[in-house]
Amino acid sequence: MDVQADHDAVRARGDLGAVLVRGHARRRSVVVIGIVSAIIAAALDPSPALAASTTTGAFDGVVAGPGTVTVRGWAVDRARSSRSTSVRVTVGGTAVGTIPAASTRADVNRVLRVTGAHGYGASLVTTKTGRQSVCVTAQSLSGRKDVALGCRTVVVQDPSPAGSLDGVTTAPGSVVVQGWTLDPNTPAGATDVAVTVGRTRVATVRTDVARGDVNRVRRVTGTHGFAASVATTKTGTQSVCVVGVNVGPGTDRQLGCRTVTIPAALPDATPSTAPSTAPAPPVPTPPDGSGTSDQQDGGVMPAAASGWTRVFGEDFTTPASAGDFTTTYGDRFIAYDGFGDTSGVGMYRQSAISVADGTLDMHMHTDATGRPTGAAVIPLVGGRWGGQTSGRYDIRLRADPVAGYGLAGLLWSDTNTWEDGEVDFPEGALDGTVTLSNHCPGDPSVNCLHRELATTFSDWHTYTIEWSPTKLEYLVDGVSVASTTQAIPTKPLHLVLQAATASSQKPSKNAAGDVQVAWMSISRAG
């Protein structure tokens, strides 16, 4: 048997053992000897023809999902057979990723007489939809020729939400929207729709209405209908639009718009005996949204939520002057100090942190050197560094709308490995609205969940992440605003609260204000 015959025999496997089951026992022995001889010859023969084909493998199969392809097979560079190589995957001629061939394949090792791990299997996100050719190429470790392992044709489903805005009715101060939406990535789960009136987002609505017609046609289960009244200050002729909020691969999708007339509220005809008072003059807003607040008390930390046991809680009852935070709270927190923030234009400094009147204060400003300054803290559970693989995380906070600065409460990898996952809430520019995210474990550059809420940072709110092995749920003041059962992190993550510059563009040197934290709590189930 020559080298190509060896290659073809191994690639032909449904189970590699199938190569050895044809014919009588004596013939099987001859086949095995032929394979081994060919491998030895390939390893020893220095001819250019063999030197160009030391990499081999198989493309065993592919399954298409909504916006994804899952490939499996094996690959090995016989010139470096103890090491794992990688394979490059394309969909419709566009590269979608390179994945390691590093899982155990005892069948490959047995037949090829090699060691190491040479199997591959992974799901990759693609923007291509419809009928597509998926191709896999094994990469050489020895600087020689990469080898195409084959192509398969699949149909990739559009991963973005489908649905319809069926109707809009109006009343003074409100609109009622009705329709349905379905995200292919969660066919049995409820999802969200965002409602805008006159291009202003006014609400996010959950699909909590049973739609048997949708389920029957789409062959799914769950609740995918919505019928909700949402408040608005807009009146007159307005465009009301509904957007299906995406889950996993894909993008948000507009489900429809209606032009309606929203009547103005009728004047109150009830006579009033109360003395009239002139309205208070508005408080002027300093430039750059840098106004500060005198709201020093966000409330006392409540008892742990039902079903949860608190393992860390801090109500900030002990004062600490600026620069002395770690002296007072060093057994309970780590404070970033003296290194650049995420955007690279600002600096984290412990001197920006203080505690007074039961409130942690993180002061955003530009220092004397012209460097934007922020702060970040990490709670220490039991005085120790390290996170959990599930839990409940509560933070009560508010912030001044300081232009150019942002806030990120996040669960971050204990080993500083982004691929372990990242869960963000609350997050966003301080002069904008709050967002939440779940970065896909394994491919965190993709958001498996993202929501933009109507909530701003200006008022006190309690932000909660509930993380179980099967679900992530996000709550504001105890009310669920989003949840997912997809792409749940499994590695240890710890809580971080970062207040820093929001982009690579420096904030105005006059921009200044505070992030205030009333209390923080970490719990475990039970």
Secondary structure, DSSP 8 states (H G I E B T S, - for coil): --HHHHHHHHHT-SSGGGGG-SS-HHHHHHHHHHHHHHHHHHHH---HHHHTT-EEEEEEEEEEEBTEEEEEEEEEEGGGTTS-EEEEEEETTEEEEEEEE-B--HHHHHHHT--S--EEEEEEE-S--EEEEEEEEE--SSSS--EEEEEEEEEEB--S-EEEEEEEEEETTEEEEEEEEE-TTSTTS--EEEEEETTEEEEEEE--B--HHHHHHHT--S--EEEEEEE----EEEEEEEEE--BSSS--EEEEEEEEEE-------S---S------------GGG----------------TTEEEEEEE---S-B-TT-HHHHHTTTEEE--SEE-TTSSSEE-GGGEEEETTEEEEEEEE-TTS-EEEEEEEE-BTTB---BSSEEEEEEEEE---TTEEEEEEEEETT--GGG-EEEEEEEETTSEEEEEEE-TT-TTSEEEEEEEEEESSS-EEEEEEEETTEEEEEETTEEEEEE-SS---S-EEEEEEEEESSSS---TT--EEEEEEEEEEEEE-
